[in-house]
Amino acid sequence: MTSTQLTLGPVYYLWDGPKWRDFYFRIADEAPVSRVIVGETVCSKRQHFIDPHMDEVIERLEAAGKEVVISTYALVTLMRETKKLRAIAEETDRLIEVNDLSAFMYLDSRPHTVGPLVNVYNAATARLLKTRGATALCLPPELPMNSVAAIAGDEPGVELEVFAFGRVPLAISARCAHARSKGKIKDNCMFVCAEEPDGLDVRTLDRQPFLSLNGVQTMSHTCQSLIGELDELRRAGINRFRLSPQDCDMVAVAEVYRAVLDGTLDAKAARARLSAIYPDVPLSNGFLYGREGAAMVAAAADA
Protein backbone atom coordinates (compact mmCIF):
# COMPACT_ATOMS: atom_id res chain seq x y z
CA MET A 1 0.00 0.00 0.00
CA THR A 2 1.32 3.41 -0.92
CA SER A 3 2.15 5.82 1.90
CA THR A 4 -0.01 8.63 0.51
CA GLN A 5 -3.72 7.83 0.68
CA LEU A 6 -7.00 9.16 -0.66
CA THR A 7 -10.20 9.54 1.36
CA LEU A 8 -13.66 9.88 -0.13
CA GLY A 9 -15.72 12.24 2.03
CA PRO A 10 -19.46 11.90 2.66
CA VAL A 11 -22.01 12.85 0.00
CA TYR A 12 -23.21 16.29 1.09
CA TYR A 13 -26.09 16.44 -1.42
CA LEU A 14 -29.52 14.83 -1.44
CA TRP A 15 -29.40 11.94 -3.89
CA ASP A 16 -32.20 9.40 -3.97
CA GLY A 17 -31.49 6.12 -2.22
CA PRO A 18 -30.69 3.95 -5.27
CA LYS A 19 -28.37 6.59 -6.76
CA TRP A 20 -26.58 6.96 -3.41
CA ARG A 21 -26.22 3.17 -3.10
CA ASP A 22 -24.99 2.65 -6.65
CA PHE A 23 -22.49 5.49 -6.28
CA TYR A 24 -20.83 3.71 -3.34
CA PHE A 25 -21.02 0.31 -5.03
CA ARG A 26 -18.95 1.71 -7.89
CA ILE A 27 -16.56 3.39 -5.47
CA ALA A 28 -16.09 0.02 -3.78
CA ASP A 29 -15.38 -1.76 -7.03
CA GLU A 30 -13.29 0.81 -8.91
CA ALA A 31 -12.03 3.83 -6.97
CA PRO A 32 -8.41 3.94 -5.68
CA VAL A 33 -9.38 5.32 -2.27
CA SER A 34 -8.51 3.68 1.03
CA ARG A 35 -11.02 5.34 3.35
CA VAL A 36 -14.68 6.15 2.69
CA ILE A 37 -16.91 8.32 4.89
CA VAL A 38 -20.60 7.37 4.67
CA GLY A 39 -23.71 8.76 6.31
CA GLU A 40 -25.82 11.92 6.36
CA THR A 41 -23.95 15.07 7.33
CA VAL A 42 -26.03 18.07 6.25
CA CYS A 43 -29.74 17.55 7.06
CA SER A 44 -31.37 14.93 9.25
CA LYS A 45 -34.55 15.06 7.14
CA ARG A 46 -32.57 13.29 4.41
CA GLN A 47 -31.64 10.36 6.63
CA HIS A 48 -34.46 8.07 5.52
CA PHE A 49 -33.26 8.17 1.91
CA ILE A 50 -30.01 6.39 2.77
CA ASP A 51 -30.89 4.31 5.84
CA PRO A 52 -32.37 1.38 3.83
CA HIS A 53 -29.10 1.06 1.91
CA MET A 54 -26.53 1.76 4.61
CA ASP A 55 -25.76 -1.82 5.62
CA GLU A 56 -25.28 -3.11 2.07
CA VAL A 57 -23.12 -0.11 1.16
CA ILE A 58 -20.87 -0.66 4.17
CA GLU A 59 -20.65 -4.38 3.45
CA ARG A 60 -19.71 -3.77 -0.19
CA LEU A 61 -17.06 -1.17 0.69
CA GLU A 62 -15.46 -3.31 3.40
CA ALA A 63 -15.48 -6.39 1.15
CA ALA A 64 -13.46 -4.30 -1.32
CA GLY A 65 -10.89 -3.49 1.35
CA LYS A 66 -11.99 0.08 2.07
CA GLU A 67 -11.94 1.47 5.60
CA VAL A 68 -15.45 2.74 6.38
CA VAL A 69 -16.02 5.69 8.71
CA ILE A 70 -19.51 6.76 9.78
CA SER A 71 -20.30 10.46 9.40
CA THR A 72 -22.32 12.54 11.87
CA TYR A 73 -24.37 15.72 11.52
CA ALA A 74 -22.68 19.08 11.09
CA LEU A 75 -25.37 20.85 13.14
CA VAL A 76 -27.42 19.22 15.89
CA THR A 77 -30.51 21.24 16.88
CA LEU A 78 -33.37 18.74 17.29
CA MET A 79 -34.07 15.86 19.64
CA ARG A 80 -34.23 13.38 16.77
CA GLU A 81 -30.75 14.44 15.75
CA THR A 82 -29.46 13.94 19.27
CA LYS A 83 -31.05 10.48 19.35
CA LYS A 84 -29.50 9.56 16.02
CA LEU A 85 -26.10 10.75 17.17
CA ARG A 86 -26.37 8.64 20.31
CA ALA A 87 -27.52 5.63 18.29
CA ILE A 88 -24.56 5.90 15.92
CA ALA A 89 -22.16 6.03 18.87
CA GLU A 90 -23.79 3.08 20.63
CA GLU A 91 -24.47 0.81 17.67
CA THR A 92 -21.26 0.89 15.63
CA ASP A 93 -17.74 -0.30 16.39
CA ARG A 94 -16.41 1.53 13.35
CA LEU A 95 -14.69 4.88 13.47
CA ILE A 96 -17.07 7.83 13.64
CA GLU A 97 -16.32 11.18 12.01
CA VAL A 98 -17.12 14.18 14.21
CA ASN A 99 -18.54 17.16 12.32
CA ASP A 100 -19.98 18.96 15.36
CA LEU A 101 -18.50 18.98 18.86
CA SER A 102 -21.79 17.78 20.36
CA ALA A 103 -20.71 14.28 19.26
CA PHE A 104 -18.18 14.22 22.10
CA MET A 105 -21.09 13.75 24.52
CA TYR A 106 -21.41 10.17 23.32
CA LEU A 107 -17.90 9.18 22.21
CA ASP A 108 -16.36 8.97 25.69
CA SER A 109 -12.83 9.44 24.29
CA ARG A 110 -13.14 6.43 21.95
CA PRO A 111 -11.06 6.66 18.75
CA HIS A 112 -12.68 8.79 16.06
CA THR A 113 -11.87 11.10 13.16
CA VAL A 114 -12.65 14.82 12.84
CA GLY A 115 -14.12 16.25 9.65
CA PRO A 116 -13.36 19.52 7.85
CA LEU A 117 -16.41 21.25 9.31
CA VAL A 118 -14.76 21.47 12.75
CA ASN A 119 -12.55 24.54 13.13
CA VAL A 120 -9.01 23.24 13.60
CA TYR A 121 -6.93 26.34 12.93
CA ASN A 122 -3.76 25.60 14.91
CA ALA A 123 -1.65 22.79 16.33
CA ALA A 124 -2.86 23.37 19.88
CA THR A 125 -6.42 22.52 18.82
CA ALA A 126 -5.17 19.43 16.99
CA ARG A 127 -3.34 18.24 20.09
CA LEU A 128 -6.40 18.89 22.27
CA LEU A 129 -8.60 16.84 19.95
CA LYS A 130 -6.05 14.04 20.08
CA THR A 131 -6.46 13.90 23.86
CA ARG A 132 -10.21 13.40 23.27
CA GLY A 133 -9.55 10.38 21.04
CA ALA A 134 -9.06 11.82 17.55
CA THR A 135 -6.87 9.64 15.34
CA ALA A 136 -7.22 11.72 12.16
CA LEU A 137 -8.19 15.31 11.32
CA CYS A 138 -9.33 16.69 7.98
CA LEU A 139 -8.21 20.31 8.16
CA PRO A 140 -10.71 23.05 7.23
CA PRO A 141 -10.55 23.79 3.49
CA GLU A 142 -10.07 27.53 4.00
CA LEU A 143 -6.64 27.18 5.65
CA PRO A 144 -3.66 28.75 3.84
CA MET A 145 -0.51 26.75 3.20
CA ASN A 146 1.47 28.35 6.03
CA SER A 147 -1.18 27.28 8.55
CA VAL A 148 -1.31 23.74 7.16
CA ALA A 149 2.49 23.51 7.34
CA ALA A 150 2.57 24.92 10.87
CA ILE A 151 0.04 22.38 12.14
CA ALA A 152 1.77 19.48 10.41
CA GLY A 153 5.23 20.67 11.48
CA ASP A 154 4.19 20.68 15.12
CA GLU A 155 3.55 16.91 14.86
CA PRO A 156 0.28 16.88 16.82
CA GLY A 157 0.21 13.08 16.90
CA VAL A 158 -2.80 12.58 14.62
CA GLU A 159 -3.03 11.83 10.92
CA LEU A 160 -3.68 15.06 9.01
CA GLU A 161 -5.79 15.23 5.87
CA VAL A 162 -6.43 18.09 3.43
CA PHE A 163 -9.63 18.83 1.50
CA ALA A 164 -8.22 18.40 -2.01
CA PHE A 165 -11.28 18.25 -4.29
CA GLY A 166 -14.87 19.43 -4.14
CA ARG A 167 -17.11 22.40 -3.62
CA VAL A 168 -16.04 23.94 -0.33
CA PRO A 169 -18.49 23.67 2.59
CA LEU A 170 -18.59 27.25 3.89
CA ALA A 171 -21.46 27.49 6.37
CA ILE A 172 -24.46 25.67 7.75
CA SER A 173 -27.68 27.10 9.17
CA ALA A 174 -30.70 26.00 11.17
CA ARG A 175 -32.78 27.55 8.36
CA CYS A 176 -32.97 26.33 4.78
CA ALA A 177 -32.24 28.96 2.15
CA HIS A 178 -32.54 26.30 -0.56
CA ALA A 179 -36.17 25.65 0.39
CA ARG A 180 -36.87 29.36 0.82
CA SER A 181 -35.59 30.07 -2.71
CA LYS A 182 -38.36 27.80 -4.02
CA GLY A 183 -41.15 29.22 -1.87
CA LYS A 184 -40.98 26.46 0.75
CA ILE A 185 -40.10 26.38 4.42
CA LYS A 186 -37.75 23.95 6.12
CA ASP A 187 -40.51 22.04 7.96
CA ASN A 188 -42.41 21.46 4.71
CA CYS A 189 -39.58 21.62 2.20
CA MET A 190 -40.82 18.75 -0.02
CA PHE A 191 -37.12 17.87 -0.42
CA VAL A 192 -36.70 20.44 -3.19
CA CYS A 193 -32.91 20.27 -2.74
CA ALA A 194 -33.04 16.94 -4.60
CA GLU A 195 -33.78 18.95 -7.75
CA GLU A 196 -30.15 20.13 -7.72
CA PRO A 197 -27.99 17.06 -7.02
CA ASP A 198 -24.86 19.20 -7.24
CA GLY A 199 -26.14 22.34 -5.50
CA LEU A 200 -28.19 25.39 -6.54
CA ASP A 201 -26.19 28.28 -7.96
CA VAL A 202 -26.45 31.64 -6.22
CA ARG A 203 -25.72 34.64 -8.46
CA THR A 204 -24.86 38.24 -7.72
CA LEU A 205 -27.04 41.15 -8.88
CA ASP A 206 -25.06 41.26 -12.12
CA ARG A 207 -25.73 37.54 -12.64
CA GLN A 208 -22.26 36.25 -11.80
CA PRO A 209 -22.18 32.82 -10.07
CA PHE A 210 -21.10 33.31 -6.48
CA LEU A 211 -22.09 30.49 -4.12
CA SER A 212 -24.04 27.25 -4.16
CA LEU A 213 -26.93 26.23 -1.89
CA ASN A 214 -27.29 22.67 -0.67
CA GLY A 215 -30.25 22.56 1.68
CA VAL A 216 -29.16 24.22 4.93
CA GLN A 217 -25.56 24.27 3.74
CA THR A 218 -23.82 27.06 1.83
CA MET A 219 -21.00 25.95 -0.47
CA SER A 220 -18.59 27.57 -2.88
CA HIS A 221 -19.56 27.92 -6.52
CA THR A 222 -16.11 26.79 -7.57
CA CYS A 223 -14.61 23.37 -6.96
CA GLN A 224 -11.47 23.43 -4.85
CA SER A 225 -8.74 21.39 -6.50
CA LEU A 226 -5.27 21.12 -4.99
CA ILE A 227 -3.99 18.80 -7.71
CA GLY A 228 -1.07 21.12 -8.43
CA GLU A 229 -0.10 21.44 -4.76
CA LEU A 230 0.00 17.76 -3.76
CA ASP A 231 3.80 17.54 -3.75
CA GLU A 232 4.15 20.72 -1.68
CA LEU A 233 1.58 19.46 0.79
CA ARG A 234 3.37 16.11 1.07
CA ARG A 235 6.63 17.90 1.78
CA ALA A 236 4.80 19.77 4.55
CA GLY A 237 3.81 16.44 6.14
CA ILE A 238 0.33 15.77 4.67
CA ASN A 239 -0.10 12.19 3.49
CA ARG A 240 -3.85 11.92 3.10
CA PHE A 241 -6.09 13.87 0.72
CA ARG A 242 -9.88 14.11 0.75
CA LEU A 243 -12.09 14.04 -2.33
CA SER A 244 -15.58 15.39 -1.68
CA PRO A 245 -18.24 13.75 -3.89
CA GLN A 246 -19.76 15.89 -6.62
CA ASP A 247 -22.33 14.86 -9.22
CA CYS A 248 -19.67 13.73 -11.66
CA ASP A 249 -17.51 10.65 -12.26
CA MET A 250 -15.76 10.45 -8.88
CA VAL A 251 -13.98 7.24 -9.84
CA ALA A 252 -12.27 9.16 -12.65
CA VAL A 253 -11.46 12.01 -10.24
CA ALA A 254 -9.86 9.56 -7.80
CA GLU A 255 -7.86 7.97 -10.61
CA VAL A 256 -6.48 11.38 -11.64
CA TYR A 257 -5.38 12.17 -8.08
CA ARG A 258 -3.87 8.73 -7.66
CA ALA A 259 -1.92 9.11 -10.90
CA VAL A 260 -0.47 12.46 -9.79
CA LEU A 261 0.45 11.08 -6.38
CA ASP A 262 2.13 8.10 -8.04
CA GLY A 263 4.05 10.31 -10.44
CA THR A 264 2.50 8.95 -13.62
CA LEU A 265 0.63 12.15 -14.54
CA ASP A 266 1.76 15.76 -14.30
CA ALA A 267 -0.35 18.41 -12.58
CA LYS A 268 -1.10 20.46 -15.68
CA ALA A 269 -2.47 17.47 -17.57
CA ALA A 270 -4.33 16.34 -14.46
CA ARG A 271 -6.08 19.70 -14.14
CA ALA A 272 -7.18 19.50 -17.76
CA ARG A 273 -8.63 16.04 -17.11
CA LEU A 274 -10.48 17.25 -14.02
CA SER A 275 -11.98 20.13 -16.01
CA ALA A 276 -13.24 17.61 -18.55
CA ILE A 277 -14.65 15.29 -15.88
CA TYR A 278 -16.42 18.16 -14.06
CA PRO A 279 -16.85 20.67 -16.89
CA ASP A 280 -19.48 23.10 -15.64
CA VAL A 281 -17.79 24.16 -12.41
CA PRO A 282 -14.52 26.16 -12.43
CA LEU A 283 -11.60 24.83 -10.40
CA SER A 284 -10.02 26.96 -7.68
CA ASN A 285 -7.24 26.87 -5.09
CA GLY A 286 -7.24 30.40 -3.69
CA PHE A 287 -7.63 29.54 -0.03
CA LEU A 288 -4.33 27.64 0.04
CA TYR A 289 -2.56 30.77 -1.22
CA GLY A 290 -4.23 33.12 1.26
CA ARG A 291 -6.44 34.51 -1.51
CA GLU A 292 -10.18 34.52 -2.06
CA GLY A 293 -11.27 30.91 -2.32
CA ALA A 294 -12.60 31.28 -5.88
CA ALA A 295 -9.18 32.28 -7.23
CA MET A 296 -7.12 29.95 -9.38
CA VAL A 297 -3.41 30.46 -8.72
CA ALA A 298 -0.84 28.82 -10.98
CA ALA A 299 1.00 26.19 -8.98
CA ALA A 300 4.74 25.60 -9.16
CA ALA A 301 3.96 22.10 -10.42
CA ASP A 302 2.46 23.62 -13.57
CA ALA A 303 5.78 25.12 -14.64
N, C-alpha and C positions, 0 to 999 in steps of 0.2 A: 504494500500500500504506500502510495506517495505521501510525503510529509505535509504537503499543502493540500487542504481539503476544501470541498464545496459543500455548503449547506443550502437546502431549499427551504425558505421561510414559509409561513402559513399563507394560504389564500386569503387575502383581505376582502375580496369582492364577494357578492352574492351570486353564486352559480347554482343552478338546480342540482339536485342530488346526483343524478346519473352523470352529469358532466363533471362534477367534482370527483366522483368515484373513478371515472375513466381517466381523468387527468392523472391521478395518483397511480393508477394501474400502469399507465405508460411510463411514468417516472420510475416506478419500481423496475420495470423491464428494460429501460433504455438509458436513463439519465446517469451520467457519471458524477453523482453526488453521494456523499457518505452519510449525511444526516438530513432527516426530513422532519419539519415541524408541521403537525397536523392539528386541526381543531379550530373552532370559531374564536376570533380575536376581537372583531369590531363591534358586533351587535348581537345580543343574546336572542333577539327575535328570529335570527337566522338559524339558530341551533338545530331546529327540527328538520332542516333540509339535509344536514349531513349526518345526524345521529344514526339513521338506519344503515348507513354505509361505513361507519367508523371502524367497526371490528374487521370487516373484510379488507378495508384499505390498509389497516395496520398489519394484518396478517400477510398481505401481499408484499408490502414494503419490507417487512422483516424477513420473509422468505427469500427476498432478493439481496439480503445482506445489508440493508440500510438500517441505521440507527434511528428509531422513531422517538420524537419528543412531543409531548402533548402541550398545546398552546393554551393560554388562559386569556380572559378578557382584559382589554386595555383600560376599561373604565367600569367599575362596579358601583352601581347606584341603586339596584333593586334587590329585594329579598330573593327572588328566583336566581339572580346572578350569584349572590352569596352562597345559596344552596348548591348551585352547580359547581362553584369553585371548591367548596368543601367536598363534594362528591368526587371530583377529579382527584383531589389530594388523597382521599381515603380509598379509592377504588383502583388506582393504578400503581404499579411498581416501577413504571417507566419514569424517565426524567420528565419534569414539568418545566415549561418555560414561563417565567414570571414576566408579565407585561404591565402589571400594576402592583404596587407594594402591599396592597391588601391581601395578596396571596400568602404573604409571610405568616398570617394568622393561622394557617392550616399546614404549613410545611414543616414547622418544628425543626428547623435547621437541617432537614434532609437534603441530599444533593439535588441541585436543580440548575437550570440555565436562566439567564436574564436576557430578555429581548431588547431590540433597539428603541422601544417606546419608553424605557426607563432612562432617566437622565443620569448617565454616568459620564461626567465631564472632567474627571481627574482621577489620579491613581489612588488617592485616599478613599474615594467612594468605591473604587474597584476592590480595594483591600477590605473595606467594611463589608461589602456584599459577600466576599469570600468567607468571612467569619460567620455569615448567616447560612452558608452551605452552597454558595454559587460555585460551579465548576467551570462555567463558560459564560462570557459576556459578549453580546453583539453590541458594539458601540453605536451611539446615536449617529444617524447618517449626516447630520449637520456639522460634525466635528471637522476642523481643519487638520491638515497633515501634522503640524507641530504638536497639536494636542494628542493625536493618535500616537505619535512617536514618544511623547512624554509619558503617556500611560503605559505603553508597552515597555519602554526603557526602564521604568520603575520596577518591572517584574512583580506584578501584584499577586502572582501565584494562581491565576486562573487563565484558561484559554481565551484569547481575545479574537473576536471576529469583526469584520467590517462589512457594512451594507454595500455591496458591489454592483448590484443591478436591480432596478425597479423604480417605479414612481415612489417618491419619498413620502412616508407618512409624517405629516407636519403637525396635526392637531386632532383632537377628538373632543366631542361635545355631548352633553346630555340631551341636546336637541338635535333634530335631523333636518339639516338644510336641504338635503337631497329630496326628502319628501315635501318640504315646504315649496321647493322650486316647481313642483308639479301639483300644487294646490292641495296637498295632503298634510296630515299631522302625524307625528311619530306614532301615536297610539292606534291610528287607523291608516297606516302608510300603504297598505295593499302591496307591500314589497316592491315598490316602484323602482328601487335601486337595481333590481334584476334586469331592468331594461337597458342598463349600461354595464355590461360585464367587465368593463375595463375603466369605469369611472365616467362621470359626467363633467364635460369641460365647463369651466367658468371663464368668461371673457370680460375684459375691461370695457369701459364705455366706448372705446374706439375699436372694439371687436377683436382685440388681440387675446389669444389664449393665455391664461394666467395660472389657474389652479385646476384641480379636479376634485369633484365631490364623490364620496363613496359612503352613502348612508350618513352616519354621524361623524365620519372621518373626513378630514380635509387632507388632500394629497397634492404633490407637485403636478404641474402639467407635463413637465419633462420627465424623462426616465434617467435616473442617475446611473452612469456606467463608469466604473473605475478600471476598465480593461487596459488602459494605457498606464495605469499607476500600480499595477500588481507587483512588479519587481521592486519598486520603491517601498511599497507597503511591506513586502516580505523582508526587505533589508531592515525595516524598522521593527520587525519582530512579529508581524501578523502572518499567521499560517492557516487561517480559515476565512473564507469569503462567502457572504450570503447572497443568494439570488432570490429576489422576491417575485412570486408568480404574477405575470401579466397575461392578458388574453392573447397569447401568441404561442409559438412553438418553443416551450421552455426546455424541451430536450435539446433542441438545436442551440439554444442560448447556453446551456450547461456544457455542451460539446465545444463551443467556441472558447469559453473560459478555461476549460480543461486543456485545450490545445495551447493556449497562451501560457498557462502555468507550466505545461510540459515542454515548452520551447519549440513546438512544431508549427506555430503560427505567430506572425508578428502583430503588434498592437494595431497598426494602421489597417491592415487587412481584416483583422478581427472586428474593428469598429465598423468597417464597411459591411461585413456580414451581419452584425447586429442591427444595423440600419435597414437591411433588407428583410431580416426576420421580423422586426417590429417597426414597420415603415412609417406609420402615421404619428409617431411620437418622437420628438427630437431628443437626442441624447445630451446629457449634461454631466459636469463634474465640478461645478463652481465651488461647492461647499468645501471640498478638500483643499482648495487653493485660497480659502478665506474670502471668496467672492460670493456674489449672489448665487444661490443654488442653481438657477437656470442657465448659468454661463457654461460655455464649453471652452476650456482652456487646453491648448495644445500641450500634450505630455511630452516629456523627454524621449519616451519610447517611440514616439512618432518620427523622430528625426532620422 
